[in-house]
Each structure stands twice: as C-alpha cells, then as structure tokens.
Amino acid sequence: MQDYVATNWCDRRRKGCGLLGFFDLVLPSGWILRGISLHATEEGKRFVGVPIRQYEWGGTMDRCRMVGFVNAIAEAEFQRIALKAVSRIFPEKSKTGR
C-alpha cells in the first residue's frame, strides 16, 4: 500500500497562535484532501484539523467540517496518519513548532 503524502506546506506560524500552517494530504486512493491545518498546543502536542467552510446563518457566522468520520476510532487513525505524513515535510523543531 502506498503511503499518505503531505504536500504544499504553507507556513502560518504566528506568536501566541496554535496554528502552524496548512498542507494537502494525498491519499493512497489518489484523492487529495486540500487545506488540512496543523496546530500545536502550548504543551507541544500536535494535531490536525480538517477543512472547514464558514457560512452565515440567521445573521451569525458559523462553520462546518468539510470531511467527517464514522466514529472516534476513524478520526484518531486519521490524526495518526496525517501527523506522520506532515512530519516528513515539517519536522518538529521545537515542542510547539512556533
């Protein structure tokens, strides 16, 4: 099976912000998930976010995920795979990457 591949790293690090940047994830099936976000907590734990779409509803701004998971196990597996892939193009230089 082909590996998941992270491409198109876009650095968005800002002091005091947990967002590190965005990347695309190429799946073994040939699908590409664009706009995956990479974040780091103050403690240095990294996690990824799926693309979201913002919209206005009833006069207020809201957002929804563009990709979903059937259960928490599938979401945890996606986190593991995506973090492994992005670490190849954006290795941890410090605990937070900031």
TORZAKOL-970769 format. One record per residue (C-alpha): residue number from 1; residue in three letters; x, y, z. Coordinates in Angstrom, 1 decimal, decimal comma. Layout:
SITE_NUM_ALA_X_Y_Z
...
! end
This chain:
SITE_1_MET_0,0_0,0_0,0
SITE_2_GLN_1,3_3,5_-0,9
SITE_3_ASP_1,9_5,9_1,9
SITE_4_TYR_-0,1_9,0_2,6
SITE_5_VAL_1,9_12,0_1,4
SITE_6_ALA_1,7_15,6_2,7
SITE_7_THR_2,4_18,3_0,1
SITE_8_ASN_2,1_22,0_-0,4
SITE_9_TRP_3,2_23,2_3,1
SITE_10_CYS_2,0_26,8_3,7
SITE_11_ASP_3,6_28,2_6,9
SITE_12_ARG_1,2_30,3_9,0
SITE_13_ARG_3,0_30,4_12,4
SITE_14_ARG_2,3_33,5_14,5
SITE_15_LYS_3,4_34,2_18,0
SITE_16_GLY_0,8_33,2_20,5
SITE_17_CYS_-1,3_31,2_18,0
SITE_18_GLY_-1,5_27,5_17,9
SITE_19_LEU_-1,9_27,3_14,1
SITE_20_LEU_1,3_26,3_12,4
SITE_21_GLY_0,1_26,0_8,8
SITE_22_PHE_-1,8_24,2_6,1
SITE_23_PHE_-1,0_21,3_3,8
SITE_24_ASP_-2,6_18,9_1,3
SITE_25_LEU_-2,8_15,2_2,0
SITE_26_VAL_-2,6_12,8_-0,9
SITE_27_LEU_-4,3_9,5_-0,1
SITE_28_PRO_-3,3_6,1_-1,5
SITE_29_SER_-6,5_6,1_-3,5
SITE_30_GLY_-5,4_9,1_-5,4
SITE_31_TRP_-7,7_11,5_-3,6
SITE_32_ILE_-6,3_14,8_-2,3
SITE_33_LEU_-7,6_16,5_0,8
SITE_34_ARG_-6,7_20,1_0,5
SITE_35_GLY_-6,3_22,6_3,3
SITE_36_ILE_-5,6_20,3_6,2
SITE_37_SER_-4,4_22,5_9,2
SITE_38_LEU_-1,6_21,7_11,6
SITE_39_HIS_-1,9_23,0_15,1
SITE_40_ALA_0,2_22,8_18,3
SITE_41_THR_-0,9_23,2_21,9
SITE_42_GLU_1,0_25,2_24,5
SITE_43_GLU_2,3_21,8_25,8
SITE_44_GLY_3,6_21,0_22,3
SITE_45_LYS_1,1_18,3_21,3
SITE_46_ARG_0,3_18,5_17,6
SITE_47_PHE_-3,0_17,8_15,9
SITE_48_VAL_-4,6_18,3_12,5
SITE_49_GLY_-7,9_19,9_11,5
SITE_50_VAL_-9,9_19,0_8,5
SITE_51_PRO_-11,0_21,8_6,1
SITE_52_ILE_-14,0_23,8_7,2
SITE_53_ARG_-16,4_26,1_5,4
SITE_54_GLN_-17,7_29,3_7,0
SITE_55_TYR_-21,2_30,4_6,4
SITE_56_GLU_-23,8_32,9_7,6
SITE_57_TRP_-26,9_31,5_9,2
SITE_58_GLY_-29,6_33,8_10,7
SITE_59_GLY_-27,2_36,7_10,9
SITE_60_THR_-24,4_34,9_12,6
SITE_61_MET_-21,2_33,3_11,2
SITE_62_ASP_-20,9_29,6_11,7
SITE_63_ARG_-18,7_26,8_10,3
SITE_64_CYS_-18,9_23,2_9,5
SITE_65_ARG_-16,3_20,5_8,7
SITE_66_MET_-15,9_19,5_5,1
SITE_67_VAL_-14,8_16,0_6,0
SITE_68_GLY_-16,3_13,7_8,6
SITE_69_PHE_-15,5_10,4_10,2
SITE_70_VAL_-17,8_7,5_11,0
SITE_71_ASN_-16,5_7,2_14,6
SITE_72_ALA_-13,8_8,4_17,1
SITE_73_ILE_-11,6_5,5_16,1
SITE_74_ALA_-11,5_6,5_12,4
SITE_75_GLU_-10,8_10,1_13,4
SITE_76_ALA_-7,9_9,1_15,7
SITE_77_GLU_-6,5_7,0_12,9
SITE_78_PHE_-6,7_9,9_10,5
SITE_79_GLN_-4,9_12,1_13,1
SITE_80_ARG_-2,1_9,5_13,4
SITE_81_ILE_-1,7_9,1_9,6
SITE_82_ALA_-1,8_12,8_8,8
SITE_83_LEU_0,6_13,7_11,6
SITE_84_LYS_3,1_11,1_10,3
SITE_85_ALA_2,8_12,4_6,8
SITE_86_VAL_3,2_16,1_7,6
SITE_87_SER_6,2_15,4_9,9
SITE_88_ARG_8,1_14,4_6,8
SITE_89_ILE_7,8_17,9_5,3
SITE_90_PHE_7,5_19,9_8,5
SITE_91_PRO_9,6_18,2_11,2
SITE_92_GLU_9,2_19,3_14,8
SITE_93_LYS_12,0_21,8_15,5
SITE_94_SER_10,7_22,6_19,0
SITE_95_LYS_7,9_21,3_21,2
SITE_96_THR_5,3_23,7_19,7
SITE_97_GLY_6,9_24,3_16,3
SITE_98_ARG_6,4_28,1_17,0
! end
